[in-house]
């Protein structure tokens, strides 16, 4: 069947070339294609000169698959070159200056995509496009094609991340001495294409260079190559809101819990709830973050660090509460340091009036114990029962002063911990902000 169809095709072609054309257009086509034109031959009369092909890609729309790291491009790939064997004088053909021809009838550059995916379900508009031929031999072809580009993702700033995608085109057989590519501009034709609801093309570039390939005889052959590069940036308001709102809610819960007194049970309950929320949200992030890529998102690191901080806050709350209930006398160095912190106006502003009130019970010698009692007069007669009551009152007063001293120390430590947590969270939030987000 194939042989029969081929023989019929040869008969039709020969019939067209043998029959006298009835129109000027047919007469022109007979002159161009029924002579010695060979489409397998490069269209230059000087075979030492390369065929200069001008290329321009006009991007129509795109889509990006995060799981497969593939960029789907629908483009118009404009190619232009001069065929020195397909020229005519328009005055001899009723001033016809251009005609539309089938690309299968002429020489085409065997431009193929490599280092990228090539769609298998291409229609004839890409493989065998219609071309425009002008009287001076200029050929213009604009095939509509779909290409799948290889991409590299950096999830460091996820969900404000970027994707770098590259398309490479090169000659399959003819080398740089036979074909040369020229691009019209450094832009990859993506200026006005930003119709995607999640991704935005923020940069595009195109360049040409020669790729060196070793031959079986160990000789180096260079092939012309065109490289298109696209940089995509994620723009998803719903996804950002679903991440930022819980983050600030968790931070607020930790701040409010640390503002409460360490002796209150509500503080432990809030921190325990914060730990549960951390685990739930990290599990939710696990299903949202793409599973590929070599970098870890900063958001995931943020919640991991926040979870560790919350656990430490819960442990420190228990320790500070235990410290505030101690009844032994604090060391002189510790009590003196606390007095220095709370004995001025700035310390009272930072640590509150509770610390300054407690510090008033501390004597000038730096010890957080009871001041010496005034000695009673030698002439005063003290009964045994009264002496015992006075001794009990004195012991109770000493215990209250020691307990008040440790409460003051616990209060100062708690406030210092609160200030440290605020500073750490501010630094963590600043680290999340992408520096060059557009």
One Martini backbone bead per residue (centre of mass of N, CA, C, O) as a GRO file, in nm:
protein
  438
    1UNK     BB    1   0.057   0.063  -0.020
    2UNK     BB    2   0.298   0.254  -0.001
    3UNK     BB    3   0.401   0.214  -0.291
    4UNK     BB    4   0.142   0.310  -0.428
    5UNK     BB    5   0.134   0.598  -0.307
    6UNK     BB    6   0.412   0.685  -0.415
    7UNK     BB    7   0.346   0.653  -0.718
    8UNK     BB    8   0.109   0.852  -0.718
    9UNK     BB    9   0.270   1.099  -0.622
   10UNK     BB   10   0.465   1.106  -0.865
   11UNK     BB   11   0.245   1.148  -1.078
   12UNK     BB   12   0.134   1.415  -0.969
   13UNK     BB   13   0.394   1.579  -0.982
   14UNK     BB   14   0.460   1.531  -1.282
   15UNK     BB   15   0.199   1.647  -1.381
   16UNK     BB   16   0.243   1.937  -1.276
   17UNK     BB   17   0.516   1.979  -1.436
   18UNK     BB   18   0.399   1.905  -1.728
   19UNK     BB   19   0.181   2.096  -1.699
   20UNK     BB   20   0.037   2.371  -1.799
   21UNK     BB   21  -0.012   2.653  -1.653
   22UNK     BB   22  -0.302   2.866  -1.581
   23UNK     BB   23  -0.137   3.037  -1.375
   24UNK     BB   24   0.086   3.244  -1.226
   25UNK     BB   25   0.133   3.080  -0.970
   26UNK     BB   26   0.191   2.809  -1.113
   27UNK     BB   27   0.426   2.915  -1.282
   28UNK     BB   28   0.606   2.986  -1.039
   29UNK     BB   29   0.618   2.703  -0.908
   30UNK     BB   30   0.742   2.562  -1.152
   31UNK     BB   31   1.006   2.726  -1.151
   32UNK     BB   32   1.097   2.649  -0.856
   33UNK     BB   33   1.019   2.306  -0.834
   34UNK     BB   34   1.073   2.185  -1.151
   35UNK     BB   35   1.369   2.175  -1.140
   36UNK     BB   36   1.682   2.174  -0.945
   37UNK     BB   37   1.552   2.148  -0.677
   38UNK     BB   38   1.704   2.077  -0.344
   39UNK     BB   39   1.601   2.023  -0.012
   40UNK     BB   40   1.881   1.881   0.092
   41UNK     BB   41   2.009   2.150   0.022
   42UNK     BB   42   2.174   2.411   0.087
   43UNK     BB   43   2.069   2.765   0.037
   44UNK     BB   44   2.371   2.796  -0.103
   45UNK     BB   45   2.615   2.878  -0.339
   46UNK     BB   46   2.820   2.902  -0.105
   47UNK     BB   47   2.948   2.630   0.076
   48UNK     BB   48   3.125   2.815   0.286
   49UNK     BB   49   2.853   2.922   0.375
   50UNK     BB   50   2.627   2.994   0.602
   51UNK     BB   51   2.313   2.963   0.731
   52UNK     BB   52   2.110   3.227   0.824
   53UNK     BB   53   1.916   3.209   1.127
   54UNK     BB   54   1.625   3.358   1.242
   55UNK     BB   55   1.515   3.376   1.586
   56UNK     BB   56   1.175   3.363   1.745
   57UNK     BB   57   1.003   3.361   2.057
   58UNK     BB   58   0.643   3.336   2.121
   59UNK     BB   59   0.469   3.351   2.402
   60UNK     BB   60   0.140   3.249   2.499
   61UNK     BB   61   0.157   3.006   2.717
   62UNK     BB   62   0.148   2.853   3.055
   63UNK     BB   63   0.273   2.578   3.266
   64UNK     BB   64   0.313   2.425   3.602
   65UNK     BB   65   0.479   2.134   3.743
   66UNK     BB   66   0.581   2.056   4.055
   67UNK     BB   67   0.627   1.745   4.070
   68UNK     BB   68   0.790   1.739   3.772
   69UNK     BB   69   0.939   1.997   3.686
   70UNK     BB   70   0.745   2.140   3.454
   71UNK     BB   71   0.731   2.337   3.155
   72UNK     BB   72   0.460   2.461   2.971
   73UNK     BB   73   0.480   2.552   2.620
   74UNK     BB   74   0.322   2.798   2.409
   75UNK     BB   75   0.441   2.863   2.078
   76UNK     BB   76   0.598   3.093   1.849
   77UNK     BB   77   0.833   2.988   1.599
   78UNK     BB   78   1.038   3.207   1.445
   79UNK     BB   79   1.168   3.171   1.108
   80UNK     BB   80   1.461   3.304   0.919
   81UNK     BB   81   1.566   3.288   0.571
   82UNK     BB   82   1.777   3.234   0.280
   83UNK     BB   83   1.691   3.126  -0.053
   84UNK     BB   84   1.889   3.127  -0.340
   85UNK     BB   85   1.687   2.925  -0.523
   86UNK     BB   86   1.415   3.120  -0.442
   87UNK     BB   87   1.390   3.325  -0.702
   88UNK     BB   88   1.232   3.634  -0.841
   89UNK     BB   89   1.060   3.831  -1.078
   90UNK     BB   90   0.777   4.009  -1.036
   91UNK     BB   91   0.737   4.118  -1.334
   92UNK     BB   92   0.700   3.813  -1.454
   93UNK     BB   93   0.446   3.769  -1.213
   94UNK     BB   94   0.238   3.998  -1.162
   95UNK     BB   95   0.374   4.112  -0.893
   96UNK     BB   96   0.473   3.873  -0.729
   97UNK     BB   97   0.623   3.867  -0.391
   98UNK     BB   98   0.441   3.630  -0.256
   99UNK     BB   99   0.418   3.298  -0.104
  100UNK     BB  100   0.260   2.994  -0.013
  101UNK     BB  101   0.417   2.717   0.150
  102UNK     BB  102   0.542   2.409   0.200
  103UNK     BB  103   0.786   2.283   0.411
  104UNK     BB  104   0.831   2.009   0.241
  105UNK     BB  105   0.956   2.171  -0.025
  106UNK     BB  106   1.191   2.267   0.162
  107UNK     BB  107   1.438   2.389   0.335
  108UNK     BB  108   1.526   2.290   0.675
  109UNK     BB  109   1.605   2.333   0.987
  110UNK     BB  110   1.721   2.083   1.222
  111UNK     BB  111   1.552   2.176   1.477
  112UNK     BB  112   1.614   2.069   1.817
  113UNK     BB  113   1.526   1.959   2.124
  114UNK     BB  114   1.738   1.980   2.416
  115UNK     BB  115   1.736   1.950   2.748
  116UNK     BB  116   1.434   1.851   2.700
  117UNK     BB  117   1.101   1.834   2.641
  118UNK     BB  118   0.901   1.658   2.396
  119UNK     BB  119   0.621   1.659   2.239
  120UNK     BB  120   0.424   1.390   2.101
  121UNK     BB  121   0.144   1.570   2.036
  122UNK     BB  122   0.195   1.689   1.751
  123UNK     BB  123   0.114   1.887   1.503
  124UNK     BB  124   0.150   2.016   1.182
  125UNK     BB  125   0.214   2.315   1.278
  126UNK     BB  126   0.507   2.216   1.375
  127UNK     BB  127   0.630   2.008   1.164
  128UNK     BB  128   0.439   2.134   0.901
  129UNK     BB  129   0.451   2.430   0.810
  130UNK     BB  130   0.366   2.723   0.690
  131UNK     BB  131   0.515   2.935   0.439
  132UNK     BB  132   0.696   3.230   0.345
  133UNK     BB  133   0.771   3.350   0.013
  134UNK     BB  134   1.000   3.557  -0.134
  135UNK     BB  135   1.158   3.699  -0.408
  136UNK     BB  136   1.452   3.702  -0.248
  137UNK     BB  137   1.428   3.415  -0.062
  138UNK     BB  138   1.259   3.463   0.180
  139UNK     BB  139   1.194   3.270   0.476
  140UNK     BB  140   0.881   3.219   0.664
  141UNK     BB  141   0.835   3.058   0.985
  142UNK     BB  142   0.537   2.979   1.215
  143UNK     BB  143   0.529   2.763   1.445
  144UNK     BB  144   0.309   2.575   1.657
  145UNK     BB  145   0.422   2.490   1.985
  146UNK     BB  146   0.512   2.230   2.230
  147UNK     BB  147   0.694   2.256   2.537
  148UNK     BB  148   0.916   2.086   2.777
  149UNK     BB  149   1.072   2.200   3.055
  150UNK     BB  150   1.345   2.219   3.247
  151UNK     BB  151   1.364   2.244   3.611
  152UNK     BB  152   1.467   2.460   3.890
  153UNK     BB  153   1.428   2.451   4.239
  154UNK     BB  154   1.376   2.696   4.515
  155UNK     BB  155   1.252   2.642   4.858
  156UNK     BB  156   1.344   2.860   5.063
  157UNK     BB  157   1.089   3.082   4.999
  158UNK     BB  158   0.860   2.923   5.070
  159UNK     BB  159   0.587   3.067   4.888
  160UNK     BB  160   0.839   3.263   4.742
  161UNK     BB  161   0.934   3.111   4.499
  162UNK     BB  162   1.161   2.982   4.244
  163UNK     BB  163   1.198   2.917   3.883
  164UNK     BB  164   1.429   2.748   3.659
  165UNK     BB  165   1.407   2.753   3.304
  166UNK     BB  166   1.516   2.540   3.019
  167UNK     BB  167   1.584   2.586   2.665
  168UNK     BB  168   1.714   2.369   2.403
  169UNK     BB  169   1.858   2.435   2.079
  170UNK     BB  170   1.958   2.225   1.792
  171UNK     BB  171   2.145   2.077   1.569
  172UNK     BB  172   2.156   1.749   1.438
  173UNK     BB  173   2.374   1.772   1.182
  174UNK     BB  174   2.448   2.057   1.140
  175UNK     BB  175   2.691   2.277   1.178
  176UNK     BB  176   2.847   2.587   1.224
  177UNK     BB  177   2.949   2.594   0.914
  178UNK     BB  178   2.633   2.570   0.800
  179UNK     BB  179   2.492   2.697   1.064
  180UNK     BB  180   2.340   3.012   1.182
  181UNK     BB  181   2.238   3.184   1.472
  182UNK     BB  182   1.988   3.451   1.526
  183UNK     BB  183   1.884   3.683   1.758
  184UNK     BB  184   1.681   3.964   1.804
  185UNK     BB  185   1.690   3.922   2.124
  186UNK     BB  186   1.724   3.887   2.484
  187UNK     BB  187   1.435   3.815   2.474
  188UNK     BB  188   1.184   3.539   2.522
  189UNK     BB  189   0.879   3.639   2.478
  190UNK     BB  190   0.751   3.736   2.805
  191UNK     BB  191   0.611   4.017   2.868
  192UNK     BB  192   0.269   3.955   2.835
  193UNK     BB  193   0.289   3.674   3.010
  194UNK     BB  194   0.046   3.683   3.300
  195UNK     BB  195  -0.215   3.456   3.332
  196UNK     BB  196  -0.138   3.315   3.574
  197UNK     BB  197  -0.263   3.224   3.906
  198UNK     BB  198   0.049   3.151   4.039
  199UNK     BB  199   0.245   3.235   3.806
  200UNK     BB  200   0.542   3.442   3.727
  201UNK     BB  201   0.718   3.610   3.483
  202UNK     BB  202   1.025   3.793   3.564
  203UNK     BB  203   1.220   3.639   3.351
  204UNK     BB  204   1.401   3.660   3.029
  205UNK     BB  205   1.619   3.466   2.804
  206UNK     BB  206   1.858   3.477   2.520
  207UNK     BB  207   2.100   3.255   2.358
  208UNK     BB  208   2.406   3.195   2.177
  209UNK     BB  209   2.592   2.890   2.096
  210UNK     BB  210   2.855   2.657   2.096
  211UNK     BB  211   2.855   2.305   2.078
  212UNK     BB  212   3.059   2.053   2.191
  213UNK     BB  213   3.128   1.749   1.999
  214UNK     BB  214   3.219   1.432   1.988
  215UNK     BB  215   3.356   1.211   1.775
  216UNK     BB  216   3.450   0.895   1.675
  217UNK     BB  217   3.745   1.044   1.596
  218UNK     BB  218   3.793   1.272   1.828
  219UNK     BB  219   3.650   1.505   1.713
  220UNK     BB  220   3.557   1.846   1.723
  221UNK     BB  221   3.216   1.953   1.715
  222UNK     BB  222   3.014   2.228   1.628
  223UNK     BB  223   2.693   2.345   1.750
  224UNK     BB  224   2.423   2.520   1.724
  225UNK     BB  225   2.272   2.722   1.997
  226UNK     BB  226   1.964   2.766   2.181
  227UNK     BB  227   1.884   2.962   2.480
  228UNK     BB  228   1.614   2.940   2.706
  229UNK     BB  229   1.506   3.158   2.981
  230UNK     BB  230   1.303   3.107   3.284
  231UNK     BB  231   1.153   3.303   3.551
  232UNK     BB  232   0.967   3.196   3.828
  233UNK     BB  233   0.695   3.320   4.041
  234UNK     BB  234   0.515   3.297   4.319
  235UNK     BB  235   0.141   3.378   4.319
  236UNK     BB  236  -0.031   3.304   4.629
  237UNK     BB  237  -0.260   3.424   4.840
  238UNK     BB  238  -0.391   3.179   4.983
  239UNK     BB  239  -0.128   3.036   5.070
  240UNK     BB  240  -0.009   3.268   5.236
  241UNK     BB  241  -0.247   3.301   5.435
  242UNK     BB  242  -0.236   2.996   5.544
  243UNK     BB  243   0.057   3.063   5.678
  244UNK     BB  244   0.063   3.344   5.824
  245UNK     BB  245  -0.170   3.329   6.026
  246UNK     BB  246  -0.067   3.089   6.207
  247UNK     BB  247   0.203   3.213   6.278
  248UNK     BB  248   0.091   3.462   6.438
  249UNK     BB  249  -0.082   3.297   6.635
  250UNK     BB  250   0.148   3.140   6.772
  251UNK     BB  251   0.308   3.384   6.866
  252UNK     BB  252   0.082   3.505   7.043
  253UNK     BB  253   0.050   3.271   7.240
  254UNK     BB  254   0.340   3.285   7.353
  255UNK     BB  255   0.331   3.578   7.452
  256UNK     BB  256   0.087   3.557   7.644
  257UNK     BB  257   0.194   3.328   7.825
  258UNK     BB  258   0.458   3.491   7.913
  259UNK     BB  259   0.292   3.725   8.057
  260UNK     BB  260   0.222   3.545   8.256
  261UNK     BB  261   0.229   3.402   8.540
  262UNK     BB  262   0.414   3.125   8.640
  263UNK     BB  263   0.184   3.027   8.861
  264UNK     BB  264  -0.008   2.986   8.634
  265UNK     BB  265  -0.188   2.739   8.467
  266UNK     BB  266  -0.257   2.878   8.192
  267UNK     BB  267   0.030   2.876   8.080
  268UNK     BB  268   0.060   2.570   8.039
  269UNK     BB  269  -0.190   2.532   7.861
  270UNK     BB  270  -0.099   2.719   7.626
  271UNK     BB  271   0.167   2.570   7.561
  272UNK     BB  272   0.040   2.297   7.500
  273UNK     BB  273  -0.138   2.402   7.267
  274UNK     BB  274   0.099   2.505   7.094
  275UNK     BB  275   0.229   2.232   7.045
  276UNK     BB  276  -0.010   2.105   6.898
  277UNK     BB  277  -0.022   2.314   6.668
  278UNK     BB  278   0.256   2.262   6.556
  279UNK     BB  279   0.216   1.967   6.472
  280UNK     BB  280  -0.027   2.016   6.284
  281UNK     BB  281   0.113   2.221   6.089
  282UNK     BB  282   0.353   2.049   6.000
  283UNK     BB  283   0.175   1.832   5.869
  284UNK     BB  284   0.047   2.026   5.664
  285UNK     BB  285   0.315   2.110   5.525
  286UNK     BB  286   0.397   1.831   5.415
  287UNK     BB  287   0.153   1.838   5.191
  288UNK     BB  288   0.247   2.118   5.044
  289UNK     BB  289   0.526   2.045   4.998
  290UNK     BB  290   0.741   1.965   4.785
  291UNK     BB  291   0.936   1.661   4.733
  292UNK     BB  292   1.133   1.826   4.585
  293UNK     BB  293   1.446   1.917   4.624
  294UNK     BB  294   1.739   2.050   4.812
  295UNK     BB  295   1.566   2.251   4.976
  296UNK     BB  296   1.459   2.410   5.270
  297UNK     BB  297   1.211   2.564   5.396
  298UNK     BB  298   1.179   2.835   5.606
  299UNK     BB  299   0.903   2.765   5.729
  300UNK     BB  300   0.985   2.491   5.845
  301UNK     BB  301   1.212   2.601   6.024
  302UNK     BB  302   1.040   2.793   6.189
  303UNK     BB  303   0.848   2.575   6.319
  304UNK     BB  304   1.067   2.409   6.443
  305UNK     BB  305   1.187   2.633   6.625
  306UNK     BB  306   0.919   2.703   6.765
  307UNK     BB  307   0.880   2.428   6.897
  308UNK     BB  308   1.136   2.430   7.066
  309UNK     BB  309   1.071   2.691   7.220
  310UNK     BB  310   0.807   2.592   7.352
  311UNK     BB  311   0.932   2.363   7.513
  312UNK     BB  312   1.128   2.547   7.671
  313UNK     BB  313   0.909   2.725   7.799
  314UNK     BB  314   0.774   2.500   7.960
  315UNK     BB  315   1.024   2.418   8.123
  316UNK     BB  316   1.086   2.705   8.241
  317UNK     BB  317   0.820   2.739   8.394
  318UNK     BB  318   0.868   2.513   8.596
  319UNK     BB  319   1.137   2.623   8.710
  320UNK     BB  320   1.038   2.906   8.798
  321UNK     BB  321   0.821   2.804   8.990
  322UNK     BB  322   1.020   2.649   9.173
  323UNK     BB  323   1.191   2.901   9.246
  324UNK     BB  324   0.957   3.074   9.386
  325UNK     BB  325   0.930   2.836   9.630
  326UNK     BB  326   1.174   2.895   9.769
  327UNK     BB  327   1.333   2.911  10.127
  328UNK     BB  328   1.609   2.978  10.079
  329UNK     BB  329   1.901   3.135  10.068
  330UNK     BB  330   2.040   3.328   9.851
  331UNK     BB  331   2.293   3.415   9.687
  332UNK     BB  332   2.483   3.696   9.685
  333UNK     BB  333   2.533   3.726   9.380
  334UNK     BB  334   2.239   3.704   9.286
  335UNK     BB  335   2.113   3.925   9.463
  336UNK     BB  336   2.299   4.155   9.364
  337UNK     BB  337   2.220   4.141   9.063
  338UNK     BB  338   1.918   4.198   9.104
  339UNK     BB  339   1.953   4.473   9.239
  340UNK     BB  340   2.085   4.612   8.995
  341UNK     BB  341   1.844   4.570   8.797
  342UNK     BB  342   1.602   4.690   9.011
  343UNK     BB  343   1.750   4.970   9.139
  344UNK     BB  344   1.616   5.122   8.893
  345UNK     BB  345   1.421   5.275   8.662
  346UNK     BB  346   1.464   5.079   8.426
  347UNK     BB  347   1.408   4.817   8.584
  348UNK     BB  348   1.115   4.895   8.665
  349UNK     BB  349   1.011   4.910   8.370
  350UNK     BB  350   1.082   4.613   8.290
  351UNK     BB  351   1.004   4.440   8.575
  352UNK     BB  352   0.849   4.614   8.756
  353UNK     BB  353   0.710   4.663   9.079
  354UNK     BB  354   0.761   4.388   9.212
  355UNK     BB  355   1.072   4.399   9.218
  356UNK     BB  356   1.105   4.667   9.380
  357UNK     BB  357   0.950   4.578   9.632
  358UNK     BB  358   1.135   4.334   9.698
  359UNK     BB  359   1.407   4.503   9.718
  360UNK     BB  360   1.335   4.653   9.989
  361UNK     BB  361   1.410   4.392  10.172
  362UNK     BB  362   1.699   4.452  10.100
  363UNK     BB  363   1.987   4.502  10.206
  364UNK     BB  364   2.297   4.666  10.160
  365UNK     BB  365   2.472   4.386  10.168
  366UNK     BB  366   2.302   4.186   9.947
  367UNK     BB  367   2.101   4.032  10.128
  368UNK     BB  368   1.808   3.811  10.122
  369UNK     BB  369   1.730   3.908  10.432
  370UNK     BB  370   1.684   3.975  10.737
  371UNK     BB  371   1.697   4.216  10.945
  372UNK     BB  372   1.817   4.315  11.221
  373UNK     BB  373   1.744   4.313  11.533
  374UNK     BB  374   1.659   4.472  11.797
  375UNK     BB  375   1.778   4.507  12.094
  376UNK     BB  376   1.697   4.448  12.390
  377UNK     BB  377   1.671   4.527  12.694
  378UNK     BB  378   1.823   4.424  12.985
  379UNK     BB  379   1.573   4.520  13.171
  380UNK     BB  380   1.391   4.334  13.023
  381UNK     BB  381   1.121   4.125  13.079
  382UNK     BB  382   1.093   3.786  12.966
  383UNK     BB  383   0.888   3.558  12.883
  384UNK     BB  384   0.863   3.243  12.776
  385UNK     BB  385   0.609   3.271  12.598
  386UNK     BB  386   0.688   3.536  12.453
  387UNK     BB  387   0.954   3.430  12.328
  388UNK     BB  388   0.820   3.212  12.152
  389UNK     BB  389   0.643   3.400  11.983
  390UNK     BB  390   0.873   3.573  11.876
  391UNK     BB  391   1.026   3.340  11.736
  392UNK     BB  392   0.802   3.260  11.538
  393UNK     BB  393   0.777   3.537  11.402
  394UNK     BB  394   1.068   3.548  11.306
  395UNK     BB  395   1.062   3.292  11.124
  396UNK     BB  396   0.831   3.385  10.943
  397UNK     BB  397   0.973   3.639  10.840
  398UNK     BB  398   1.213   3.497  10.712
  399UNK     BB  399   1.050   3.322  10.513
  400UNK     BB  400   0.914   3.555  10.362
  401UNK     BB  401   1.175   3.691  10.263
  402UNK     BB  402   1.293   3.450  10.106
  403UNK     BB  403   1.051   3.408   9.923
  404UNK     BB  404   1.055   3.697   9.806
  405UNK     BB  405   1.334   3.674   9.679
  406UNK     BB  406   1.268   3.438   9.477
  407UNK     BB  407   1.041   3.583   9.335
  408UNK     BB  408   1.219   3.804   9.221
  409UNK     BB  409   1.408   3.621   9.060
  410UNK     BB  410   1.186   3.487   8.888
  411UNK     BB  411   1.082   3.750   8.763
  412UNK     BB  412   1.344   3.831   8.618
  413UNK     BB  413   1.382   3.574   8.452
  414UNK     BB  414   1.110   3.588   8.305
  415UNK     BB  415   1.157   3.863   8.164
  416UNK     BB  416   1.413   3.784   8.014
  417UNK     BB  417   1.279   3.555   7.854
  418UNK     BB  418   1.073   3.731   7.707
  419UNK     BB  419   1.273   3.914   7.560
  420UNK     BB  420   1.424   3.686   7.412
  421UNK     BB  421   1.179   3.575   7.253
  422UNK     BB  422   1.114   3.831   7.096
  423UNK     BB  423   1.386   3.855   6.949
  424UNK     BB  424   1.385   3.577   6.812
  425UNK     BB  425   1.119   3.614   6.649
  426UNK     BB  426   1.208   3.859   6.489
  427UNK     BB  427   1.444   3.717   6.344
  428UNK     BB  428   1.273   3.489   6.216
  429UNK     BB  429   1.086   3.675   6.048
  430UNK     BB  430   1.310   3.821   5.886
  431UNK     BB  431   1.414   3.551   5.751
  432UNK     BB  432   1.142   3.509   5.576
  433UNK     BB  433   1.204   3.751   5.408
  434UNK     BB  434   1.233   3.822   5.092
  435UNK     BB  435   1.462   4.021   4.926
  436UNK     BB  436   1.363   3.974   4.587
  437UNK     BB  437   1.065   4.022   4.581
  438UNK     BB  438   0.797   4.097   4.320
   0.00000   0.00000   0.00000
